[in-house]
Amino acid sequence: MALIEIVNATGPVAELRLNRPEKKNAVTMELLEELVAACGALANEPGLRAVVLSGAGGDFSAGMDTSVLMGFAGQLDAIKAEMLAPEGDANRFQAPAKALADLPVPVIAAIDGVCFGAGIQLALAADFRIAAPDAKLSIMEGKWGLIPDMGISLSLPRLMPADRAKALIMTARVMSGKEALAEGLVTRLSDDPLAAAMGFAQELATRSPDAVRASKVLVDALWSNRTAEGLRLEAELQAALMGAPNQVETIMARMQGREPEYK
């Protein structure tokens, strides 16, 4: 089964669908690789006018699959080395968000259910986000003693003030769709985010494709923080945290249902 489905790949509006509904579309490395490949394929579609990013089964994404995180435990040195020495500007954790942001056409994320951690970083890479009022969103890495490091430097600085960004990252607070709209993380609300996203995409598809693409380039250039330095900083800070005593204590305390004792 494909972990990323492309619906209507050759039409004016394509849908990229995260496809692990039984796991609330929790992210695996294979899913991320498929997403990068799917973005690469769509980028070369001449008739494409817009892309809708969604999750199958009523949830956008629960974030990184915990089995993946547990699998990293025995190979932290190798993972850190890979994070810090990517083949290009982005390492393999950051590449999917960069691939979404680099698509030449508008990308609209349709958010319902949960949108946590890695999932929200993918959604933030879109140009627009339409969420259900009762969706649950969180930049959740702080819950595990980590920071968001999957391309958030490409998106968050242009969406919200620094103080509010720090608060969300430091506390890992879970927000409703309504709260996320007030914070500036969501573009608009809808009781049916996918239908609203498809409708907006169809509206954009009726506009001059040259003007729409140029508009994206213009705004991204004026508001952008899309630098290799930002991605590098994400990787450096995360590598320093991974496996450090306080991060290990955070994980153990959560697993044991107790308050952490930090040094």
C-alpha positions as CSV (number, residue, x, y, z in Angstrom):
1,M,0.0,0.0,0.0
2,A,1.3,3.4,-0.9
3,L,2.0,5.6,2.1
4,I,1.4,8.7,0.0
5,E,-1.5,8.7,-2.5
6,I,-1.6,11.1,-5.4
7,V,-5.1,11.7,-6.6
8,N,-5.7,13.3,-10.0
9,A,-2.0,13.7,-10.6
10,T,-2.4,15.0,-14.2
11,G,-5.4,17.3,-13.5
12,P,-5.4,20.9,-12.6
13,V,-5.8,20.1,-8.9
14,A,-4.0,17.1,-7.4
15,E,-4.4,15.8,-3.9
16,L,-1.5,14.5,-1.9
17,R,-2.9,12.2,0.8
18,L,-1.0,10.8,3.8
19,N,-2.2,7.2,3.8
20,R,-1.7,5.4,7.1
21,P,-5.2,5.9,8.5
22,E,-4.9,3.0,10.9
23,K,-2.0,4.9,12.6
24,K,-3.6,8.3,12.3
25,N,-1.2,8.9,9.5
26,A,1.8,8.8,11.9
27,V,5.0,9.6,9.9
28,T,7.6,7.0,9.1
29,M,10.8,7.5,7.1
30,E,9.3,5.6,4.2
31,L,6.3,8.0,4.2
32,L,8.6,11.0,4.1
33,E,10.6,9.5,1.3
34,E,7.4,8.8,-0.7
35,L,6.2,12.4,-0.1
36,V,9.5,13.9,-1.4
37,A,9.2,11.6,-4.5
38,A,5.5,12.6,-5.0
39,C,6.4,16.3,-4.8
40,G,9.1,15.8,-7.4
41,A,6.7,14.1,-9.7
42,L,4.0,16.8,-9.4
43,A,6.5,19.6,-9.8
44,N,7.0,18.5,-13.4
45,E,3.3,18.3,-14.3
46,P,2.6,21.1,-16.9
47,G,-1.2,21.2,-16.3
48,L,-1.0,21.4,-12.5
49,R,-2.5,24.5,-10.9
50,A,-2.8,23.6,-7.2
51,V,-2.1,20.8,-4.7
52,V,-4.2,19.8,-1.7
53,L,-2.4,18.0,1.2
54,S,-4.6,15.9,3.4
55,G,-4.6,12.8,5.6
56,A,-6.7,9.7,5.1
57,G,-9.3,8.5,7.6
58,G,-10.2,11.7,9.5
59,D,-6.8,12.7,10.9
60,F,-4.1,14.8,9.3
61,S,-1.2,13.2,11.1
62,A,-0.3,12.2,14.7
63,G,3.3,13.1,14.1
64,M,6.4,10.9,14.0
65,D,5.5,7.2,14.6
66,T,6.9,6.3,18.1
67,S,8.3,3.1,16.7
68,V,10.6,5.2,14.5
69,L,11.8,7.2,17.5
70,M,12.4,4.0,19.5
71,G,14.3,2.6,16.5
72,F,16.7,5.6,16.6
73,A,17.8,4.8,20.2
74,G,20.5,2.3,19.2
75,Q,21.9,4.4,16.4
76,L,21.9,8.0,17.7
77,D,25.5,8.7,16.5
78,A,24.7,7.7,13.0
79,I,21.4,9.6,13.0
80,K,23.1,12.7,14.2
81,A,25.9,12.5,11.7
82,E,23.3,12.1,8.9
83,M,21.3,15.1,10.2
84,L,24.4,17.3,10.2
85,A,25.8,16.2,6.8
86,P,22.9,16.2,4.3
87,E,23.6,15.8,0.6
88,G,21.9,19.2,0.0
89,D,20.5,22.0,2.1
90,A,18.0,19.8,3.8
91,N,18.5,16.5,5.6
92,R,16.0,13.6,5.1
93,F,13.8,14.8,8.0
94,Q,13.6,18.3,6.5
95,A,13.4,17.4,2.8
96,P,9.6,16.7,2.7
97,A,8.7,20.2,4.1
98,K,11.2,21.8,1.7
99,A,9.7,19.8,-1.2
100,L,6.2,21.0,-0.4
101,A,7.3,24.6,0.0
102,D,9.3,24.4,-3.3
103,L,6.3,23.2,-5.3
104,P,5.7,26.0,-7.9
105,V,1.9,26.0,-7.4
106,P,-0.1,26.8,-4.3
107,V,-0.3,24.0,-1.7
108,I,-3.4,23.9,0.6
109,A,-3.4,21.7,3.7
110,A,-6.7,20.3,4.8
111,I,-6.5,19.6,8.6
112,D,-8.9,17.6,10.6
113,G,-8.5,15.3,13.6
114,V,-5.0,15.5,15.0
115,C,-2.1,17.4,13.5
116,F,0.9,17.0,15.8
117,G,4.7,17.2,15.6
118,A,6.0,16.2,12.3
119,G,2.5,16.5,10.9
120,I,2.1,20.1,11.8
121,Q,5.5,20.8,10.3
122,L,4.3,19.3,7.0
123,A,1.1,21.4,7.2
124,L,3.0,24.6,7.9
125,A,5.1,24.0,4.7
126,A,1.9,24.5,2.7
127,D,0.9,28.0,1.4
128,F,-2.5,27.8,3.1
129,R,-4.1,25.7,5.9
130,I,-7.8,25.1,6.3
131,A,-8.7,23.4,9.6
132,A,-11.8,22.0,11.3
133,P,-12.7,24.1,14.3
134,D,-12.3,21.1,16.6
135,A,-9.0,19.8,15.0
136,K,-6.1,19.4,17.4
137,L,-2.8,21.0,16.5
138,S,0.5,21.0,18.4
139,I,4.2,21.7,17.8
140,M,4.7,18.7,20.1
141,E,8.4,17.9,20.1
142,G,9.0,19.6,23.4
143,K,6.9,16.8,25.0
144,W,9.8,14.5,24.3
145,G,12.6,17.0,25.3
146,L,13.3,18.0,21.7
147,I,12.7,20.8,19.3
148,P,10.9,20.9,15.9
149,D,13.5,20.2,13.3
150,M,11.7,19.1,10.2
151,G,11.7,22.4,8.3
152,I,9.9,24.6,10.7
153,S,12.5,27.3,10.0
154,L,11.0,27.6,6.5
155,S,7.5,28.5,7.7
156,L,7.0,29.6,11.3
157,P,9.0,32.9,11.2
158,R,6.7,34.3,8.6
159,L,3.5,33.2,10.3
160,M,3.8,34.5,13.9
161,P,5.7,36.7,16.3
162,A,8.8,35.3,18.0
163,D,7.3,35.3,21.5
164,R,4.2,33.3,20.5
165,A,6.3,30.9,18.5
166,K,8.5,30.3,21.6
167,A,5.5,29.7,23.8
168,L,4.1,27.0,21.4
169,I,7.4,25.3,20.9
170,M,8.4,25.4,24.6
171,T,5.1,24.2,26.0
172,A,3.9,21.8,23.2
173,R,0.4,23.1,23.9
174,V,-2.4,21.4,22.1
175,M,-4.7,23.9,20.3
176,S,-8.1,23.6,18.7
177,G,-8.5,24.7,15.1
178,K,-10.1,27.9,16.5
179,E,-7.1,28.6,18.7
180,A,-4.7,27.9,15.9
181,L,-6.5,30.4,13.7
182,A,-6.1,33.0,16.4
183,E,-2.4,32.2,16.7
184,G,-1.9,32.6,12.9
185,L,-1.1,29.0,12.2
186,V,-4.3,28.4,10.3
187,T,-5.6,30.4,7.3
188,R,-9.3,29.7,7.8
189,L,-11.7,27.2,9.4
190,S,-14.2,24.9,7.9
191,D,-16.4,22.0,9.1
192,D,-15.2,20.1,6.0
193,P,-11.6,21.1,5.5
194,L,-11.0,18.8,2.6
195,A,-14.0,20.1,0.6
196,A,-13.1,23.7,1.4
197,A,-9.5,23.1,0.4
198,M,-10.6,21.5,-2.9
199,G,-12.9,24.3,-3.5
200,F,-10.2,26.9,-2.9
201,A,-7.8,25.0,-5.1
202,Q,-10.4,24.9,-7.9
203,E,-10.9,28.6,-7.6
204,L,-7.1,29.2,-7.9
205,A,-7.1,26.9,-10.9
206,T,-9.3,29.3,-12.8
207,R,-6.8,32.1,-12.4
208,S,-3.9,32.7,-14.8
209,P,-1.4,30.1,-13.9
210,D,1.5,32.4,-14.6
211,A,0.1,35.1,-12.3
212,V,-0.6,32.5,-9.5
213,R,2.9,31.1,-9.7
214,A,4.5,34.6,-9.8
215,S,2.4,35.6,-6.8
216,K,3.8,32.7,-4.9
217,V,7.4,33.6,-5.8
218,L,6.8,37.2,-4.9
219,V,5.3,36.7,-1.5
220,D,7.8,33.9,-0.6
221,A,10.6,36.2,-1.5
222,L,9.3,39.1,0.5
223,W,8.3,37.1,3.6
224,S,10.8,34.3,3.3
225,N,13.1,32.8,5.9
226,R,14.0,29.9,3.6
227,T,17.7,29.7,4.2
228,A,20.1,26.8,4.4
229,E,21.4,28.4,7.7
230,G,18.0,27.9,9.3
231,L,17.8,24.3,8.4
232,R,21.4,23.8,9.6
233,L,20.6,25.4,12.9
234,E,17.6,23.0,13.3
235,A,19.8,20.0,12.8
236,E,22.6,21.3,15.1
237,L,20.3,22.1,18.0
238,Q,18.4,18.8,17.7
239,A,21.5,16.7,17.5
240,A,22.8,18.3,20.7
241,L,19.5,17.4,22.5
242,M,19.1,13.8,21.2
243,G,20.2,11.3,23.8
244,A,21.4,14.0,26.2
245,P,20.6,13.2,29.9
246,N,17.6,15.6,30.2
247,Q,16.1,14.3,26.9
248,V,16.4,10.7,28.1
249,E,14.8,11.7,31.5
250,T,11.9,13.3,29.6
251,I,11.2,10.1,27.7
252,M,11.6,7.9,30.7
253,A,9.3,10.1,32.9
254,R,6.6,10.1,30.2
255,M,6.8,6.3,29.8
256,Q,6.7,5.8,33.6
257,G,3.9,8.3,34.2
258,R,5.9,10.4,36.6
259,E,7.2,14.0,36.8
260,P,10.7,14.3,35.2
261,E,13.7,15.2,37.4
262,Y,16.0,17.4,35.4
263,K,19.6,18.2,36.2
